[in-house]
Structure formats: C-alpha cells, structure tokens
Amino acid sequence: MGLTEVERTYLAGQSIGRLATVGPDGVPQIRPVGFRLNADGTIDIGGPENARSQKYRNAQSRPRAAFVVDDMTPDDPGEVSPGWGRGVEIRGDVEVLSVRDIPVAPGFFSHDVIRLHPRRVISWAIDHEQPKGTSRTVARESAE
C-alpha cells in the first residue's frame, strides 16, 4: 500500500515541495526542492549540485525526512475545499544516490538525488471521497 491514485495525481500536477531534514546539530532544515514521483511510489528530490548541499549531507548522515507539497485550492465550487489549502505530507526513509535520468530540469539539476521511501502519508483537501483528509502508515518503520 502506497500513495493513492488521488495523491499521485495531485503530486504529478505540482512542481515544487519542501524537504525537511535534520542537521548535525539536531535542528530541522527545510528547503524548497524540485521532485519527481517515481512509478514505484518513491520520490526523487533534486537540485543543482545537490551532492554539495546541506540537505544532501543531512540525508546521508540521518536518513529520515519529511516532504510536503501544498497549495491553495481554486475558489471553485467543484473543488474539495474551495479557497482553502490542500496538500500531501510524506514522512519516510531517504537514501542518496546518483541516477541516470535527472528528475527535474535536465541541464540545471544534477544526477545526485535524495530518494524518499514513504512510510507515513498525510493528505488533506485533495479527495472528494475524503474531504477532511487521511493519514496512514504505508510501510513499516525502518530498523534505524
């Protein structure tokens, strides 16, 4: 069990999210990032010279992260919550690796990515079937 089709569709329509990692001093670090949702439900998070970034080093040292993609719903009666916020938060384990296909903006982003493996998913105001949102565990916690 991973992301729902509604969550996948929402994420596919977005281009930026915020990645929270934990720095060496134990303080959270949050950065806006580009991303790609992979067919297997993992998310590749990229950036220019990504391997040189603090978020990348944080992910190497402390491989847990949270990722949020959100926006405001159009003020349209057909929306789940017209004029309100909506989004998806994904918490999970991360790994750093180099990929052949750059996830976002080839020529600008590097081949080095942070790959997020979802463990907990929280979504709100994106699904007409569950307008108040959902929260669920989608994979067992890692042994770390």
C-alpha positions in Angstrom: 0.0 0.0 0.0 1.5 3.3 -1.0 0.2 6.6 -2.4 -3.4 6.6 -3.5 -4.3 7.5 -7.1 -5.6 10.8 -5.9 -2.4 11.6 -4.1 -0.3 10.6 -7.1 -2.4 12.8 -9.4 -2.1 15.7 -7.1 1.7 15.3 -6.8 2.1 14.9 -10.6 0.4 18.3 -11.0 2.9 20.1 -8.7 6.4 21.2 -9.4 7.8 22.2 -6.0 7.8 20.9 -2.5 9.6 21.4 0.8 12.0 18.8 2.2 12.8 18.7 5.9 15.9 17.0 7.1 17.8 17.1 10.4 21.1 18.9 10.6 24.2 17.8 12.6 23.1 20.0 15.5 19.7 18.2 15.6 17.9 21.3 14.2 15.4 20.7 11.3 16.4 22.3 8.0 13.7 22.9 5.4 14.3 23.7 1.8 12.2 24.2 -1.3 13.0 21.5 -3.9 12.1 20.1 -7.2 11.0 16.5 -7.3 9.8 13.6 -9.4 7.3 10.9 -8.3 8.6 7.6 -9.5 6.4 4.7 -10.7 7.3 2.6 -7.6 6.0 5.4 -5.3 9.4 6.7 -4.2 10.2 10.4 -4.8 13.4 11.7 -6.2 14.4 15.1 -4.9 16.9 17.1 -6.8 18.7 20.4 -7.2 21.7 22.0 -8.8 24.9 20.5 -7.3 22.7 18.5 -5.0 25.5 16.4 -3.5 27.2 19.6 -2.3 24.1 20.8 -0.4 23.5 20.6 3.3 20.2 18.7 2.8 22.1 16.0 0.9 24.7 15.7 3.7 21.9 15.6 6.3 20.2 12.8 4.4 23.5 10.9 4.2 24.0 11.2 8.0 20.4 11.0 9.2 18.3 9.1 6.6 14.8 10.2 7.7 12.9 13.1 6.2 9.6 14.8 5.7 8.4 16.2 2.4 5.4 18.5 1.9 3.7 19.6 -1.3 0.8 22.0 -0.9 -1.0 24.9 -2.5 -4.3 26.8 -2.3 -7.4 25.3 -3.9 -9.0 27.5 -6.6 -12.1 29.3 -5.4 -14.2 27.0 -7.4 -17.3 25.1 -6.1 -16.1 21.9 -7.8 -13.0 21.8 -5.6 -12.9 19.7 -2.4 -12.4 22.8 -0.2 -12.7 25.9 -2.4 -10.3 28.7 -1.4 -8.5 26.6 1.3 -5.2 24.9 1.5 -4.6 21.3 0.3 -1.6 19.1 0.1 0.3 15.9 0.9 2.9 15.3 3.6 5.1 12.2 3.3 7.4 11.0 6.0 10.0 8.3 5.5 13.4 7.0 5.0 15.8 8.6 2.5 18.8 7.4 0.6 21.3 9.4 -1.5 22.3 8.1 -4.9 23.2 9.1 -8.4 20.6 8.5 -11.2 21.0 8.4 -14.9 17.8 10.3 -15.7 17.8 13.7 -14.0 14.4 14.0 -12.2 13.8 17.7 -12.9 15.3 20.4 -15.2 18.0 18.5 -17.1 21.0 20.7 -17.7 20.3 22.6 -14.4 19.8 19.9 -11.8 22.5 17.3 -11.0 22.3 13.5 -11.2 22.6 13.3 -7.5 19.2 12.8 -5.8 17.7 12.2 -2.4 15.2 9.3 -2.8 12.3 9.3 -0.3 10.7 6.0 0.6 7.3 6.8 2.0 6.4 5.4 5.4 3.6 7.7 6.5 1.3 9.8 4.3 -1.0 12.6 5.4 -3.2 14.3 2.8 -5.9 16.9 3.1 -8.5 18.6 0.8 -7.5 16.7 -2.4 -10.0 13.8 -2.4 -13.8 14.3 -2.7 -14.3 10.9 -1.1 -12.4 12.0 2.0 -12.6 15.8 2.1 -11.1 16.1 5.6 -8.1 14.1 4.5 -6.4 11.0 5.6 -3.3 9.9 7.5 -1.9 6.4 7.3 1.2 4.2 7.6 2.1 2.9 4.1 5.2 0.9 5.1 6.8 -0.4 8.2 9.2 1.8 10.0 12.9 1.2 9.3 15.0 -0.6 11.8 17.1 2.5 12.5 
